[in-house]
Amino acid sequence: MGFLSNTDSHIIALIIGALMLLGSFATIGNGSASKFDHDFALILLITGVICLGFGLGLIDLSQLKDLWPRNE
């Protein structure tokens, strides 16, 4: 992937997060969306905010890894 070799991971996360939020708001605003569509839009909204937080440098991935339950 030559065009992505010069792109930072934070820029990619910003773009993906913005697209997730756009899809989430479009689904929520759709009048004929079902309950499943609204539930999926909520998941997109949460992951979009996480991606934007990582892209802006507000969220560190090591902090998210610490929240994940481990079998110890």
N, C-alpha and C positions, 0 to 999 in steps of 0.2 A: 504494500500500500504506500506508494510514493507520496501521495498528497497529504497523508496523515503523519509522515515522518517528522515534519517540522511543527506539528501542532501539539500543544501542551495538553496533558490529561485534564487540567482544570477547564480549559476552553471546550473540550469535548463534553465534559460534564455539564457545563453551562448550556450548551446547545441541546443536549439530550433532556435536561431538566426543563428547559423552556418548551420543548416539544411535548413533553409529558403534561405540563400544566395546560398548554393549549388544547391538547386532546381531552383532558379532564374537564375543562370549562366548556368545551364544545359539547361533550356528552351530557353534562349537567344541564346545560341550557336547551337541550333538545326536548321538545314537548312530547315526543313519542317514545322516549327512552323507558325501558323496563326497569324493574328493581335491580336485576342483575347488572344492567348497564350502569346504574347509579353506584352500585357497590364497587364495580370495577373502576369507575371514575374516582372514587374515594381512594382506592389503592394507587391509582396514577397520581393523584394529588399528593399523597404522602411521599411516594418515591420521587416525584418531581421536586418537592421541597428539599428532600435529602440531597438530590443531585445538585440543586442550586446552591445549597449550603456547602457542599464539597467544592463546587466550582469557584465559589467566592472565598474559600479558605476558612469558613466559619466552623466547619465540621472536619475533624481529623478521622481518617478511616480506622486508626488504631483505637479510638474511643468507641466506634461502633462495634469493633471486634470484641472489645471488653464487655459489651452489653449482651453478646451472644452466649447462651448457656453452654457449659462444657461438661463433659462426663469425666469427673475427676475422682 
